[in-house]
Amino acid sequence: MNPERIAIIGNAGGGKSTLARRLAAAHDLPLTEVDKLLWKPGWVEASDEEYEARHAPLIAGENWLIEGMGKLETIPARLLRATWIIVIDMPIWMHFWLAAERQIEQALGTLEHPVAGLGEPISTHDMFETLWWTEQNWMPTIRAAIDAAEAAGIKVTRLDSVDAIDAFRAGLTP
């Protein structure tokens, strides 16, 4: 069996985790949610050393599916180690909409998979601020890193709408 390393990346609220669970099952890959490496209870961020001590061995593995962003400086190495990159890159308003729906589900107690496995939600204000900041400050760098990985021969799938994500997910067999 050839090594399979899938990186799913994109701004918050776009459905990365949901897609990752389905894809990991379909490909029989161990799944890592980067937010679980990055965040401790109470939304306390892991130190660079703590994060890297957990992230580096993951990307060195032969078979994995890693979803999420994590720390910006670690993304290029992850992307260049991947055999397949799936980027969810919808208009920012759609990320806001989907993230707001997730906030409501968490407030109602119906959210099956909370972000980072944390029971307490991030504040809606902080979430919206982070979404906007990420779009403005990180996504241009991430898009360039994805383009560089693709130029190096790594398979890239770009999903730019909920319909595209749904169609992609429908094609997977659990």
N, C-alpha and C positions, 0 to 999 in steps of 0.2 A: 504494500500500500504506500502510495506517495504521501509525503507529509502534507498536511492541510492546516493552514494558519489563516484564519479569517478575522479581519479587523472591521468592526462596524463603528462608524464615527459620524458625528453630526451634533448640532446644537441640541439643547435639552428639549424634552417634550415631543420629539419627533417620532417616537415609537421604536427606538433602537433596542431597548430591553425586550420588548414583546417580540420583535423580529428575531433577536438573538436567541431567545429561548426556543423558538420554533426551528430555527436553522441549526442550532446545536443538536437538537433531537434528530433532525433529518440527516445530519452528517455524523452523528455519534461522536461529537467533540466535547471536551470539557469546556464549560462556559465560565468566564470571569467577567463580572460587572466591575469596571474600573472604579465606579463610585464607592464600592465596598473597600477598595484599597485606599481611597482618598479621604473618606469621611469616617469619623468616630462619632459615638453618641453625642447628641447636643450640637451636631453640625460643626464639630471641631476638626479642622483640617490636619491630616497626618503631616509630620515633618517631611522634608525632602528625603532625608535618609530612610525613614520608615517606609515611605512610598516606594522609593527606588529599590529597597531591599526585597520588596514583594513583587514589583513590576519586572525587574530585570530577569529573574529566573523564569517568569512566565513566558516572556517573549523569546527566551532561549530554547524553550521546548519545541518539540517536533510537531505536535498537533494541539491546536487551541482555537477557541473563538473568544476574542476579547472585545467587549463593547463599551463604548463611552470615550470620554475625553481624557480625564486625569490631569496630569501636569503637562503644560504645553511643551516643555523641553523634552519630554519622553515620547511624544507622538511621532516624530520622524523615524526614530529607530523602530518603533512598533510597525509603522506602515511599510518600511523597507524590509522588514522580516516577514511580513504577511505574504501569503500566496494569493490572497483575494481581499480586496478592500471594498466594502459597501459603504457608501456615503449617503446619508439622508440629509438633503440640502434643499429644504422647501423655503418659500418666502417666510420671512421672520414673523409675519402676522399669523401664519399657520402654526408655528412653534408656540406663539403666545396662546393661541386658542386651545391647542391640545394640552399644553401645560396647565392652563386654567381648568380644563375638564378634569385633569388628574388631581389638582388641588381640591376640587369639589368632591371627587370620589374619596379622597383621603379624609376629608372633613366628615363625610357621611359614614365612614368606616367600611366602605365597599371596595377600596383599592386592594387588590389581591397581592400585588408586588410593590411595596413602598420603595422609593428611591433609596439606594444604598442599604436597603434592609432596615432602615431606621423608622421607628414607629412615629416619631414626631416629624411633621412636615416642615420644610423650610418655609419661612414666611413668604406670602405671595409677593409682597414688595421686593424682597431680596431675590426671589426667583425671576421676576420680570426684569429687574435690574441686571441680573446675571445673563439672562437671555440676550438682552440688548447689547451689553458689554461684549459678550462672546461673539455675537454677529459682527460687531464693529472692529474688534481688536484681535480675535483669534481666527475667525473663519477665513480671512484672506490668506493667512499663513498656512492654515490647514489645507485649503484648496490648492495652494502652490505645492505643498508637500505631497498631496495626492497626485497632482499632475506629474511631479518628479518621479514618484513611484511607478506611475503608469508608463512614463517614458523609459523606465528601467525594465519594463516588461511584466510588471505585476498587473494582474487582472483587476479592473475597477468596474463596479456597477454603481451608477448614480441614480438615486431615487429622489425625484423632485416634487412629488405630490402624494397625497394620501391614496389616490387611485393607483399610482405606480407601486406604492408599498403593498397595498392590498393585492394587486395582481401578482407581484413577486411572491408574497407570502402564500397565495393560493396555489402557486406552482410547486410548493414544497410538500414533501410527504413526511409526516412525523415518524 
